[in-house]
Amino acid sequence: MLPQTSAPNLFADDRHFVQPPSRRSWLAWAGSAALAPLLPACGGTGNPGPTLAATVAWGRSEIRQAMQRSEARAASIAVLHGDRLVWQEAFGVLDDTTGAPATPDTRFNVGSVSKVLAALAVMVLVDRQLVQLDTPVVYYLPQFTMLSPGFRDITVRHLLSHASGLPGTHTRNMFALAPLPGYAAELEAALADTHLKHAPGAMAVYCNDGFTLVERIVQAVTGQTYPAFVQSALLNPLGMARSGYTLLPLPEGSFAHGYIGKRRQGQEFVMGHATGGLCTTPGDMMKLASMLIQGGEYDGRRVVSKAAVQEMGRGQNLGMRIDLTPDWRWGLGWDSARQQGLDAAGFLAWQKSGGTMFYSSDFYVLPQAGMAVLLTGSASAFKPGPLAEGILLRALQETGQLNALPPKVASAAPALATTSASAVDALLGIYGRSSKPLKVASPDSQQIDLWMWSAEAKDWTQLSLGLRLRSDGWWWSDAQPGTQYRWEQSNGRRYLLSREPAPAGHYWVTMPMAQQMPAAAAPLPSQWKARVGSTWLLSNEAPESIPLAFGVGTASLRELPELPGYLFWDDSQFLLPLTGDRAGMTVQVPLNDGRDLVELVVETRDQQEWMRAAGWVYKRQDRRQD
C-alpha cells in the first residue's frame, strides 16, 4: 500500500503505488464537524485530565486547511492520552450530494496502517508457538517458489520488515469498487514465475507483497482466512466493533466516499487485506493503541505478549548490507520504530502511514509518553503525517511533558568546499529508481545540475540547477536551497541521496533517491530491439477496477539514447533483457524509491504479443512509435 512520511511524501510521490493517469503517475467541506464527548477510552476511569484546548484549536485549523488543499470531503481524528480519549472529532461530509456530516463513527480505509495489524497477527501466532520470525516462509508454505534460488532464504521477519526482496506490489485488481476475492493466492502463484530484486535481508525497501504473503501463512497455520483470524484474535478482544476488512458492501452512510475529480465513487474495496485492507475509525484505533502502550494488555486481558510488542518496535534494518539512512528504522509492521520528528524532541514514537486510491491516514503510538493519534482523510492527496506530528508535539507541550517545541534546523548554506573535476565527472550519468529516473549533468565539472524525466514531455525537465559542494558534504543550490543532495557508495553501487527539512522544520529527512546506472554490457537483442517504441494496452484488470476509472490503460517501451542497452518501461523503470522474451529488474534502492519494480515477460498468443508486468497483462497495440 501507500506509506507516507511526515516529510515530503515517502510513498512520493511514491506515495501511491498507482497514481493517475498511469501506474507511474497514479473544498471547503470542512465547515461542519462532529465532536464526540471527551469520554473515557478503553474502559478508563481516571481523572479527566487536560482537555488540550490549544492543541485542538491548532489541529482543527490545520486539518481544515489540509482538507481544502486536497479536496478531501471528510476527515477524522482521535487522540489518546493515558487511558482517555482527549480528542475525537470528525470534519466535513460523507459526500457532497447528500451533505450528510461525517461523524466519529464514519469509517475510512486506512491503507498501509493495516500492516500494524498484520504484524500483530503474526506475533499472536509467535506467542502460540505456531510461527517463528526467523523461520523460512517455505516451512509454512511448502508450495511457495520463485525463479531465484534465494527465495528459500526469505523469513517471516523479512516479510514484516520489508527485507524479503520480493518485487513490491502485485497490481492486478488490488483496488476496486466491488469485492474481488483471491488476491493473495494470485500473488503467490505469480511469484513462481518471478525473480527476486535483491537477496533477502540485504536491504529494506517498502514492499506490499511481503505482507500479502502473510495472509497465506496465517491461513496455512490456523486454517482460518486472514480476515477471520484478525477478527477473532485482535478486533474482537479489543472491542473494535467498527473495524474490519472490505469483504462485503458497508451500509450507505457509514463510510466517507472517495472522488475522481467531481464524481462521487462507490465504496472502495482493497483486496490486499494484510498490506492495506483495514477499514476502521480513529476511535477504534485508539483501542489498539492503548493495548500497545500497555504492553499487549487491554481491559485487564492479555492480547499479545509484552515481548511481541517490544519486538515490533525494535529497529529491524540496522546492519543490513545496503542501509544508506541508518537513522530510519523499520519496525515489524511499523514504517518507523523511532519516528524522527518525535525522536528529535526526545520521545519514542512508533509510526505507520497509509494511503489508498481514495484515503490517506497516519498512526502514531508513543509507548513511553502514553499518547497516540490516528488522523485520516477521504482523499489520496490529504497529508496527515505532518499534522499528526504537530498535534503530538503540542499535546506533549500542553501536558507538561515537553518544555517547548524544538527549534528549526539551520537553513543557511555553509561555505563552499573544493572538489576535483574527476570527482564531479564520476557522478554524472543516468540514475534509475522505481519511477521518474534522474540525470546528473555538469556544465563545468564543478557545478552539478539535476534533471528528472517527464513522461508528459518525453524529455528531461529541471529538478535542481547550480548545485555546488559545501563544507558539510552536501551539494546546495543558491537558487533552490530547500533540498540538498549527496552521493554515497554501497555494495559496489553509487547512490544519490536527498535531504530537506521536514514540514515541522526541526529535523532533516534524508532519503535515498536513485542508483547510478552502469553502461549495459551488450546492446539490446534483436527481439527486444524490435519492440522499442511500442505501446501496450492493459487488458486483464476487472471492470470494477479503480485504476481503470482513473484512466490507467497504456504503457510504452523505449530505449533512451543516453542509456543504450536498457529497456525503459512505462517512462519509469530500466530493465535488462534476460532472454529474448524476459527482462529483469536492475535497481536496488532502499527505503522507498526502489519499491514496486516489475519483471517483463512477453508471450505470443495467436501471433499477437502480450506483456506481463507485476500481475498486469498488456496487449501490444502497434509495431513502432518513433
Buried (B, 14 or more C-beta within 10 A) or exposed (E): BBBBBBBBBBBBBBBBBBBBBBBBBBEEBBEBBBBBEBEEBBEBEEEEBBEBEEBBEBBBEBBBEBBEEBBBBBBBBBBBBBBBBBBBBBBBBBBBEEEBBBBBBBBBBBBBBBBBBBBBBBBBBBBEEBBBBEEBBBBBBEEBBBBBEBBBBBBBBBBBBBBBBBBBBBBBBBBBBEBBEEBBEBBBBBBEEBBBBBBBBBBBBBBBBBBBBBBBBBBBBBEBBBBBBBBEBBBEBBBBEBBBBBBEBEEEEBBBBBBBEEEBBBBBBBBBBBBBBBBBBBBBBBBBBBBBBBBBBBBEEBBBBEEBBEBBBBBBBEEBEBBBBEEBBBBBBBBBBBBBBBBBBEBBBBBBBBBBBBBBBBBBBBBEBBBBBBBBBBBBBBBBBBBBBBBBBBBBBBBEBBEEBBEEBEEEBEEEEEBEEEEBEEBBBBBBBBBBBBBBBBEEBBBBBBBBBBBEEEEBEEBBBBBBBBEBEBBBBEEBEEBBBBBEEBEEBBBBBBBBBBBBBBBBBBBBBBBBBBEBEEEBEEEBEBBBBBBBBBEBBBEBBBBBBBEBBBBBBBBBEEBEBBBBBBBBBBBBBBEEBBBBBBBBBBBBBBBBBBBBBBEEEEEEBBBBBBBBBBBBBEEEEE
